[in-house]
């Protein structure tokens, strides 16, 4: 998975966190489907040709015309999504205007929600019979596997208890240790040194930066459930182009912190209210290279943390007040989007969402 795909998945997980939290509080059944040979289902709208495979005998100068989408074809993901959208729309589902890969069927009495990521589907709602009909129709149109109750999704382990859903990536953390060839058992208490500042000129360039990029990309994916490392990962992500020995030492700090906390999980509570609240902060001028500030926010739905971010601001703020306002603006955008998303899930608010800022 490249950086672009990783960041897209991290953004998608906000919808997943929100959906699971709503389903948990409302005691909805959550199931999972897996589509086999996903991209082979797509229909091509334009003529596409390819060179014949070496194993196929052919005359010189001839090419093959594709009748269906094929793995490795740039159009394949779009063709698959368009095909599924047509099928799901024929079953009276509507694509969500705030997340195009979220489909909702709503009547006066019930609601069914389907969330899609490539070939993985999560289906939930308060209409059990309608969900069974949906599964039957999808299985009739596509080759699918019903994985039953949600237990494992996109590399995330899911466990259910009376308190709610626990999302864990402990196995993924172990895989990161293996990729990094980290065999030591040394642990530390924080993922990054207090008041640590890094620049591109620190240390000596790594001879081969490949491992650095692989580990940092893996850590970005880990922020899906580990809300305690986004800032540290944000810092080391800035140096993937030309990492140095100092930057690699910072990555090792994160790994040693994870060594002591690898079994931490994200709890999406089933016993809290459906109230939305947000916390916003900014680290003014913290980047020593360009003096840009860092925005940080986290948003809770009841007791469940459903959205969080640590990101450098695009413009240099001339004061801490300006940096705080920019952070509040980013947080407000996320709040508005979440309120729209929750409304489509049947959660409505009659009052403004409170935002707490650290002055």
Secondary structure, 3 states (H helix, E strand, C coil): CCHHHHHHHHHHHHHHHHHHHHHHHCCCEEEEEEECCHHHHCCCCCCCEECCCCCCCCCCCCCEECCCCCCCCCCHHHHHHHHHHHHHHHCCCEECCCCCCEEEEECCCCEEEEEEECCEEEEEECCHHHHHHHHHHHHHHCCEEEEEECCEECCEEEEEECCEEEEECHHHHHHHHHHCCCCCCCCCCCCCCCCCCCCCCCCCECCCCHHHHHHHHHHHHHCCCCCCCHHHHHHHHCCCCCCEHHHHHHHHHHHHHHHHHCCCCEEEECCCCCCEEEEEEEECCCCCCCCCCEEEEEEEECCEEEEEEEEECCCCCCCHHHHHHHHHHHHHHHHHHHHHHHHHCCCCCCCCCEEEECC
